[in-house]
Amino acid sequence: MTHPARPSIRHHPLSTLACLALVALVSTPARAAAPLDDFIDAPGRHWLVLSGVSHHFQPDRRDWRESNPGAGIEKEFTGTPWVATAGYFRNSYDRNTFYAGARWMPLALGPLRLGAFGLIASGYPSPVLLLPAALIQMGRVGANLVAIPNLPGYSGYLGLQVRFAVD
């Protein structure tokens, strides 16, 4: 009887560094968490976000759902490029998606801002999503746009949300 070969464990210096950073973060005294509390309590504007539509570049790969109704909330943090976000929509796989994450929009060109969404989301093959994003805003109304190029085995798409200031 033969035994299956044991997988070899390979040592990666970056893995060790990441583990050490995680241990340091977890073992940091409570007073170091104060800046995080200050950030969360920072002034900012709250937004109602309505998810709406998507357009897939290769519709023949699947019967994509391109009407994606849903709603969420966003909080912009004044003086930073960060926005916290959470919500729900019906995704292009015709599944329920609940999401939470952040948007980082460091580049500004007038009313246009560019950056990325980082989300934890249900209803997708991977629960972690990192999406390039654009935001256009005129006063108390704006629109979020995400775009993904065609990838092996997946159709790229454009997705649109409309947002309204609530404070």
Protein Blocks (a to p, Z undefined) as FASTA:
>chain_A
ZZdddddddddfklmmmmmmmmmmmmpcfklmmmmmmmmmpgcdddddddfbdcdfblml
pccdfbdcddddddddehiabdcdddddddfkopacddddddddfbcghjbccddddddd
ehiablbdcdddddddehjaccddddddddehiacdddddddddfZZ
